[in-house]
Amino acid sequence: MLGHAVPFRYCRRVTDDLPCRNILDCWFERFDVAAFVQQHYTAEQIRRFLTPPKPKMASLVEFIERAKAARNQSDQSG
């Protein structure tokens, strides 16, 4: 994702102390990264970091909806 070589330790702590979602693709040629992941992370953690992110448009729509809801709450309480 960064476009240059990085140490494995960097790839293990990308978001919320979880690995980058590409860790399996980037490191499989160097060592058994799948076994490493299985040994060091729970099934829930693995699911969290391997789940692809939402498309940017979906995230933007959710953000707009939350902002509208917050504004409506503010209007109603004020």
MOGINOR-V858617 format. One record per pair of residues at least 4 apart in sequence whose C-alpha atoms are under 6 Angstrom apart, sorted by the first residue. I is the first residue (numbers start at 1). J is the second residue. Records with the same first field share a line. If there is no record, write none. Layout:
BEGIN
I->J, J
END
This chain:
BEGIN
11->19, 20
12->18, 19
13->17, 18, 19
14->18, 19, 20
21->49, 50
24->28
28->32, 33
37->41
41->45
46->50
47->51
END
